[in-house]
C-alpha cells in the first residue's frame, strides 16, 4: 500500500462567495504555515527544515489558487529577506496524507 500524498482542502473567502481549493505536497504545507502564522506572516528561514523554495510555493498559491499573499521586505545586516503574509481569509477544511502536520498552539 502506498502512502497518500499530503493534501489540504480549504475554503477561501475573498469578498464574494466562498470557494473550495485543494493543494498538495509542499504547497499544502506552505498554506498551513501561512494560515498558522496569521498576520505575523512567515519567512523561509522560519520553516527552512522543509520549505527550500518557500517563495516559489507562495507564488504557485497566488497563481494557481488565486490567494492574496503579500511579501514584505525585512532588512537585516547584509540585505533583506521576504516575510510572506496570507491576506486571503482561508479556513482549513481537512488535511489528508502521510505527512504529519502539527498546528501551532
URNOR-V960402 format. One record per run of one state. SS is the DSSP state (hx for helix, st for strand, lp for the rest). FROM is the first residue (numbers start at 1). TO is the last residue. If there is no record, write none. Layout:
# URNOR-V960402
ss,from,to
SS,FROM,TO
SS,FROM,TO
This chain:
# URNOR-V960402
ss,from,to
lp,1,6
st,7,13
lp,14,18
st,19,24
hx,25,40
lp,41,41
st,42,43
lp,44,44
hx,45,47
lp,48,53
hx,54,65
lp,66,68
st,69,76
lp,77,78
st,79,86
lp,87,88
st,89,96
lp,97,105
